[in-house]
Amino acid sequence: MTNQRRQYLKAAGALGALSLLPAMPSAFASESKLKASADAILKAATDAGDVPGVVAMATNRNGTIYEGAFGTRQAGADNPMTADTVVWIASMTKALTGAAAMQQVERGKLSLDAPAHKILPQLKESRVLTGFDAAGQPVTRPPKRDITLRHLLTHTSGHSYDIWNPSIGQYMKVKNVPGIISCQNAALTTPLVFDPGERWEYGTGIDFAGKMVETVTGQKLGQYLRDNLLAPLGMNNSAFKISADMRTRLSRMHARTPDGLVPIEFEIPQEPEFEMGGGGMYSTVGDYLKFVQMLLNDGTGNGNRVFKKSTVDLMTKNAMGKTRVTMLKPAGAGSSNDAEFFPGLPKAWGLSFMTNEEKAPTGRTAGSVAWAGLANSYYWIDRKKGVGGVLATQILPFADVKALPLFYDFETAVYKSLA
């Protein structure tokens, strides 16, 4: 509910005669329409068992226009999903880490296009994987050009994930490299799969951007985010480390199996070697909505300015030229399905979100930004129409057959309510 609506209703109560007031403005009517349609969509999904639980919220520039929570935090348990349920936001962390890096660009401590190894020397040792020899050992060569922060933030650096790249998976097996979810520094020793700037491939680049922020600020990434982004925006339920209070509201992770949705044990290491800027944070939908609203308001949220408008403009437009985002094809069963938003629609990448270059079927305006988290949490930010939203479940694999369509249905309901 927006502040304007609260004030309207307060005035109505003070007069003691709601029926005598003029009809609610159209904005209030649209909220009522959205409440009815979104509630029905989300409740139907949990009632049918499509998802165990879901939280969804939408906002305009003035405040929250929809909030809903349905189902349970654990399949088969009487533990209701609530608006303040804590979830692993996975790669939705990337936008927060990218924001931290862009604050440092704005402040002159980082450059988008200078060699990143000047800040993070380990990137000087980067090699491009060209294959494997007869003995099964990796063959590598030096990259043709230096990696830049722009490459890291746009997924054009050559870094990849083993989830979607079998060659990286093979390299990790041969060299005994731990997975990125381990949050061990050794996880960031995999090679590049192409020369920086040559194409788009989703990967660990933003983890290096997070380390660059740590280098130039002298702070751990989580503390920097707390001081410079999370606290100013009032995002008090967002962190790499799950607090005791957050744990009481934590949703269980689930796996979709042939036998249905099954609760599984899953948690990001709470005493990590490095705080995984590419996917290590826990948060709530309401907290993340504050980040969305800040970008809708050109860098201001909770009464605090965290970016110049010009920086937000830069962050939210295509930052990789003619290169386009491609489908994520899983390298094996388990963590992901085939994943692509709006197949057939041209998509690029900003600093650091996906941008849709044409209008989406949901109603999302061309030039909007969006992304997601591995456990099927999603967000979008439409600065032209001044609206955005967040939806979260806790289900693996990514691009779930039920959760992703549910996100589309929710987003569509938001845009229909604006008509």
N, C-alpha and C positions, 0 to 999 in steps of 0.2 A: 504494500500500500504506500502510495506516495505521500510526502508531507502535505502536499496541496489537498489531497483527499482527506487526510486526517483532520486538517484545519476545517475543511468543509463540514465534515461530520460533527466535529466539536461545536461548530457554530449552530448546526441543526439541533443538537442536543440542548444547547443553551437556550434556544428559542422554545424548546419543548414541543415542537409541532412539525415533525418531518414532513407530514402530508401537505403542509401549507407552503413549503419551500418550492422554488422552481425546480424543474427536472434537473437531475445531475448532468453536468457537462458531458459531452460525448466521450471524453477521455475516461471518465468513470464508467460509462456504459461499456466501453471496450474492455476495461478490466474485468467487469462482470461477465462479459461474453467469454473472455479468455479463461477465467476461473472455471466456468462450466465446461468448456471444451477440453481444456488441459486436464482437469481433474478426471474427466471421463476416460480420456486416453490412457493416463497413467494408472488409474485404478483397474481398468480392463486388463492391462498388461500384467499387473501383479495378481489379480484374481484368476487369470488364466494360467499363472505359473510361468509366464514367458520370462520374467525376471523375478528374483526373490524380493528385491526392494529397490526403490528408485527415489531420488530426490531431484527436483527440477525447479529452477527459478529463472525469471526473465526480468530485465530492467530497461528503462529508458534513461535519458539523461537526468531526470528528476528523482528517480528512485525505483524501488522494486515494484513491478506491475503484476508479478505472479510468483507464488510460492506454494509448492506442494510436495508431500512425502507420503509414499504408499508402500505397503508390503512390510517385509521384515528384514532385519540386519543379518539374519541367518536362516536359510531355508529350513523349514520344519520346526523352527523355534518361535516362541512367543516373545519376540524382541522387536517391537515396532520400529520401522524406519522413521526418523524424525528430521525436521529441517536442519538440526544441528549435528546430524550424524557425521562422523569423521571417516574419510575415505582416503585410500592411496590414490593420489592424482597422477602418479606416473609421469608421462611425458608432458602433461600440462605444467609441470615444473619448468620445462624449457622456456616458456614465455616469461616466467619470473626471472630466470637466470639471464635470459636475453635482455630483459629490462635492466637488470643490474649492470650488464656490460654497456648498454646504451647510455645509462647514467654516466658511466666513466668516459664514454665518447663525448657526451655533452660537456663534461667537466675538463676535457683535454688530457685525461690520463691514458686513454686508449684511442687507437686509430682504426678505422674500419679497413683500410687498405694498405697499411704498413705490414711488413713481415711479422707474423705473430711470434716467431721465435725470439724476437728482440725482448719480448716480455716473458715468454715461456720457452726457455732454451731447449727443453726436450723435443719440441716440434722441429728443431733443426735436424734431428735424427730420423725424421719420418722417411719411410721407404714405400715404394709402390709394389704391391704383390703382382707378379706376372704369371705365376703358375707354380707347379711343383715338379721337382726332378724325379728321376727314375727310382730314387730311394724314398720318395714321398716327402722330401724336405722342401720348404718354400724357397722360391726364387724371387728375389726382389731387386729393385733398382732405385736410384735417387729420383725424386720427382722433378719435373721440368720447371716448376716454379714454386715459390714460397707459398705457404698457407697464410691466409690473412684472417682477421676476425670476421670479415664479411663472409668468407668461405665457411667458417665455423658456424655462423648464425643461420646461413641459408642451406646447409647440408650439401654444399658443393666442394667440401674440402677433400673428399675421397675417403673419409671415415665411414664405416658401415657397422651394422649390427649382424651378429651371427644368426639372429632370428630370420632375417630375410636374405642373407648372403651366404651360400654354402661354402664359398672359398674361405671366408673368415671363420666359419665353423670348423673347417678342416685345419686351418692354421692354428686355431686355439687348441685343438686336440693334439696336434703334433708338438706344439711348443708348451703345452700344459698351461695355457693362459686362462685364468678364471673369468667367468661371465661378468658382465657389467653390473648385474644386480648384487654381486658380492661387495661392491664398493671398495675393492682393493685397487691400489694404484697399478698393480700388474695388469688389471683389466684394460688399461689404456695403452697397452704396448702392441696392439694389433696394427698391421700395416694398412696403408691406403689401398683402395681398390681401383683408383684412377688418379690421374694428375689433377691437382687442385684447379677448380674452375671449369672442368670439362663437362660435367653433367651433375644432375641431382641424384643423390642416394641418401636415404635416411640413415643417420648414424650417430656416433658419439661426439660429434664436433662440439656441441654445446657444453659437454663436460669440460672440455679444454677451455672454452670461454669462461666457465665458472672459475677455473684455476687462474686464468688471467686476471679476473676481478680480485681474487685473493692476493695475487702478487702485487698489484698496484695499490691495494687498500691496506694490506697488512692484517686483514681480518679473515676469519673463516667465512665461507660463503653464507651459511645460515645466519651468522651474526650480522654480516653486512646487509642481507635482505631484511632482517628484523629492524635494523636501525634506519634504513633508507627507503624501504618500500612497504613492508608489512605493517609495522607500527604506525607510520604516517597515514596509511589507508584504513587502519582499524582492523586489519586482518590478524586477529588474535588467536585464531585456531589453525594457523598454518606454520609448519615447521618440518625439519628433517627428523627431529627426535620427537616421539610421541610422548606428550606430558601425561601425568597421572589422570588429569581431568579429561584430556582428549581420549585416553584409553577407555574410559567408562562409556564413551559414545562411539567407539570404533566398530565399523561394519566388518563382518567376516568376508573373506574372499571365497569365491565359488568357481568351480570348473563346470563347463557344459560337457557332459559325457553322453554316450548313447543311452544311459539309464536316467538322464535328466541332470538337473543342477545339484552338484555335490559340494558341500563346504570343504575347503582345503586349508591347510596350514600355510600361511604366507606372511612374511613381514620383512621389510627392508632392514638391514643391519642397523641397530641402534647405537653402535659404537664403531662407525665406519672409519676406514683409513682416509677416505675423502668423501665429502658430502656431494652426492651425485646430482649435479646441476641439471643433468638430462632427464632425471626421473625419480628422485629420491624423496619427494615431499609428500606429507599428509596434510589434508585441509578439509574444509567443508564447502558445500556448494555456495552457501551464503558468503563465506570469505572470498571465494574466487570471483563471485559476482561483483564485489567491490573493486577488484582489479579491472574487470570488464567495464564497469561504470566509469572508472578513472580514464580509460582510453576513450570512451564515448565523450567525456568532458575535456578532451584535449590535454590531459596530463594532470588534472586536479581531481582529488577525491578526499572525502572526509574533512574538507576544509583546508587541505594541504596540497601544494603544488609539488609534484615529484618529477615532472618533465616539462620542458618547454613545448608549446604546441608544435613547433617546427620539428622537434625530435619525434613526437608521436606521428606526425605526417610522414617522416622518413621511415619509421618503424613499420608502418602499416601499408606501405606500397611495395610493389614488386622490386626486389633488390638483386635479382639475378638475371636481368635482361631477357633474352629469348629462351633461356633454359626453362623447361617445364617439369612439374612434378609428375611422377609416374606411379603406376600401381605397385604396392608392396606385395611381392609374391613370397609366401612363407617357404623357408628352406627345409622345413620338416613339420611334422604334426606337433601341436602343443600350445604355442603361445599366440598364434595369429592365424586368421583366415586370410584369403585374398582381401586386400584392403585398399580401397580407393574411394574418395568422396566424389559423388556426382560423376561417374564414368562418362567420358566423352566431352566433359567441360574442361577447357584449358585452365590449368592451375599453376601458379608460380609460388614464390616464397618471399616473405618480407624479413624483418629483423625482430622477432623470429616466429612467424606464423605462416600458415598457408594462406594464399590469396586466391579467390575465385575470380577469374578474369572476365567472366560473363555472369549474368543473372542465374541464380540457382533455382531448381524446381520448387524449393521450399518458399521462395520469395526473397531470399537473401540477395541484396544488391551486389552488382559487379564491383569488385574492389574491396569487398569485405574480407575479414581475416578470421581464421578459425584453426583449431586443431583438437587433439584428443589425448587420452591416456590409455595405456595398454589394457587396463581393467574395465574398459568401456565407460569412460567418462569423456564428456564432449563439451565444447563451448564454441560460440561464434560471437563476432563483434561487427556490427554494421554501423559504421560511423555516418554514412549518408542518411540513413533513416533514423539514426539515433536509438537503436535497439540492439540488445544482445541477450544471450542466455547461456545457462550451464545446466547440464544433466549428468547425473552420476549413478552408475551401478558398480558392483564389484564382482565382475565376471571375466573369466578367461575362457577361450582365446579372444584376441582383439578382433574388432569388426564383427562382433557377435551377430548371429542371424536374427536375433530378436531385439537386442539392445540398440543397434545402429538404426534400424527402421523406426524404433520408438523415438530416438532423438530427432529423426527427420519429421515424424508426426508431430512432436512437440513444437519444433521450430515452425512448422507450417501453421499450426494453431496460433502461434504468436503473431505471425504476419497476417493471417486472416482476421484477427481481432483488430488490426490496425486499419483495415479497409473501411 
